[in-house]
Amino acid sequence: MIQIVENAPHEGPYAMGAACESAGLPVRVCRAWAGDRVPDTVDDMVALVVMGGPMAAYGDFPGRGAELALLRAALEAEVPVLGVSLGAQLLAVAAGGAARSGAGVRIGWGDVRMTAAARTDPLLADVPERPRLPHWHSDTMDLPATATPLASCDRHPVQAFRIGGSAWGIQFHLETDKTAVDAFAGVFPEGAASAPDPPASAPAELAAVAQHRDGLFKRFAVFVAERAERTATRAFFTRRAATWEERFADDGPRYAAAAERMDLRPGQRVLDVGCGTGRVLPALRAQVGDGGIVLGIDLTPAMLTAVTREGRDADGSLLLADACRLPLQDGAVDGVFSAGPVNHVPDPAAALREWARVTAPGGVLLLFHPSGRAERAARHGRPLDPDDPLAQENLRPALPAVGWDLTSYEDAPHHFLARAARHGG
């Protein structure tokens, strides 16, 4: 679900919202201007869009603190973000920059200069070097050092920027269509009258802008859709990473006992895929010894930070990666330990196949959870799921099809464990 936060009734998503809906992405709108509560987590979001408004990002308006907190949560979890006008200024503040009053009011169409970095940007790459775009703003911002400037103009140098690889701020109003023009002019007739462009020029200006506008928003929608599953996983685990260890403090011995079932030898190479806070890394290190290799891979940066905080980074090398696209060569490891990811990846069979690819013939796969399937279902107040990929009737035929032979299956009251061997050993 794409979460849109509106800060004024006339500053809706317009063409951007239409592009998301055309891509089949569900949209939820928080009308902050009407008193809607701004969400306090990004748990169910595949993207966050914060629109503009007449208030100042450096002022104190209702909802400002909540919007900044939500933007910071999105940045931490790498949820795709698009901030427009006021939303761009709030994004800059959330990332460590500042918003301030600019060099006067700019209303109407005007040139923007794209930077060299914009040529390879996922959203702005196809925008001309000097497009003529719609403006309605008087404030500007100072970007944090981590930002990549993407567009500028003489009076308001920051016109577009990117934070990291998935958050964009645009000062100009590229979402503008005819409905938006009429809405702005209706709410601020004096401002519209002060624009240097005659009202009759609006249709031609909009037609010229449409190709850049529609292409950019289509690329944003595709960007969001392609990484929706990974975004959902990161969003869910990022907020929980700080307290994960204390919530499951008693599980350490169960992880150690499970690791013993891998029967690894000194000098071998083992991967903990979806390592979380790294609870099994010490046990894996103990088996392979100082001459062996232990890798911990997770999709969520906050979880790898927790591994370091717990001091377990000394027991293995950590990699930020997708469990379904491992940055390893074929046959790179002798064993794969996995506690949970099968139930979180979009395609369990593809994940199991990928883990087989990186495992040498005869290597071992251990799927583990410190709770049995029935225990977990009861804890969440739901019945056992017949489509659960870890159910024996599903897992047993699935493993041989992707390179594994099931050698042991235990769905006990207080643990789940399935052990398999790589074909060819």
Steps between C-alpha positions, in 0.01 A plus 500: 500500500627849410440744783432857387501781756312814391573826682242717321172420324615652171840322501407145412701242305320578171700346212729312736207326670356407162831339398510287814142385454568418134788279613262307725654632822243556775503851644401622847465872566556668836331841487708664770336834420165348608635357825583146382757337723839466331611132517770431756660203320581399143416134564243460221640754252672429170556875453442832675401819317482834688332782309532878525321768697516872580662449841876520564703186559700697758183613678278328753186373330275214618640167386852627424665285766306191397585550132870541579493186713329307221753623244789400725347154546464467122861603444626253760301212346580612142132536415479697172413865569384785281473845657339783301558869585436513879545122496845542344598754765382267778697216342814714504444578869431135584828401334702752702473815288305820563213698349497878482344797330608540139575794269143607443194336354513302177165431330440371150710317244876537501820330391682248717855374445558128547834397652741241359381253765144525363609333175531165676230547763226231501226764481645807328729341241267574209416858598661757262797702622296824530130418532239768555300393804220636726595674827313637802732551795696755701701280738809296429730258682859416582572138415686260729842379385351162412263646238557491125387825331307430179361837387540870577407852390645845570267628775430168673807279444349178636231384258545121520717261699535138605579354841665159476360282225126527556390844628439802278402860566371732227436868570310564176144376450541232236174338614312794349220435253206722398306411815800603710540832317135583555520399867808714572355800318170463684663491845762768431355736236742781588796268463372371169453857379862582588639219283695628198322256270152589370225249597442426132847346476423228756370234255810526280734498801324195645522317169874562486548383858281191468759280333757560776237483771336176390830327428650588838197388699474179297865426584429568867205258493712231331782559749257455789333192352826319421625522857168480686571164664847604616361832624235323707760271658737785584219716637376219725839406645658846522261621768547179697877466471580705812291277728529168315770364727319571826172362364664166422778496758437136600540357149880493494542140622244377244696663218823344625338155517361541149840604364649177637263306276681635193805281581744749356874435507789733582605706200163487325295796376151571630236763426234627739243642259262748664734514799295751701694594812749220436399266781636189324829653380702404814383137473585484131844648568561241770435222248713625210775641721734790431591352163143488378279771351174623653281743305193676636267648237193713565282734296446747786788736590359550850534127568867501400549798729350288779748219424785745555336642813483148646867441414426208269666659200822349641363155416427562132512740207179695439343576162193707412326300229176352372452136601378424149796668326810403692829669403684164507643269238357155427601248768655770718388351835471159663187578698207739526321576827166680471270596786189660358563644152306228316181650644596856404633475144256557210593169332614225742590261219723762338673562833563129558636470145733795557629348823563174314694692234749639751541167684758242398378144417444309824458822696226538759195723536345551843162675524430590862262689725503498883124442495300226331253594230197435722652702783562796272151484351343493846714792616367709211143382552463321168468140378777312324537618143468214249707706255788546742816411300640333814208259533635152435259431216629814326868491592567133425416522126637854465856428611599236238370725224754770592805291586452362852421160658305519826674288766319607817174677582392596854200719574510470880308706757801721576706498183487447126794340320539365149838375377583438135807404296610655172470271199823352372679425824 
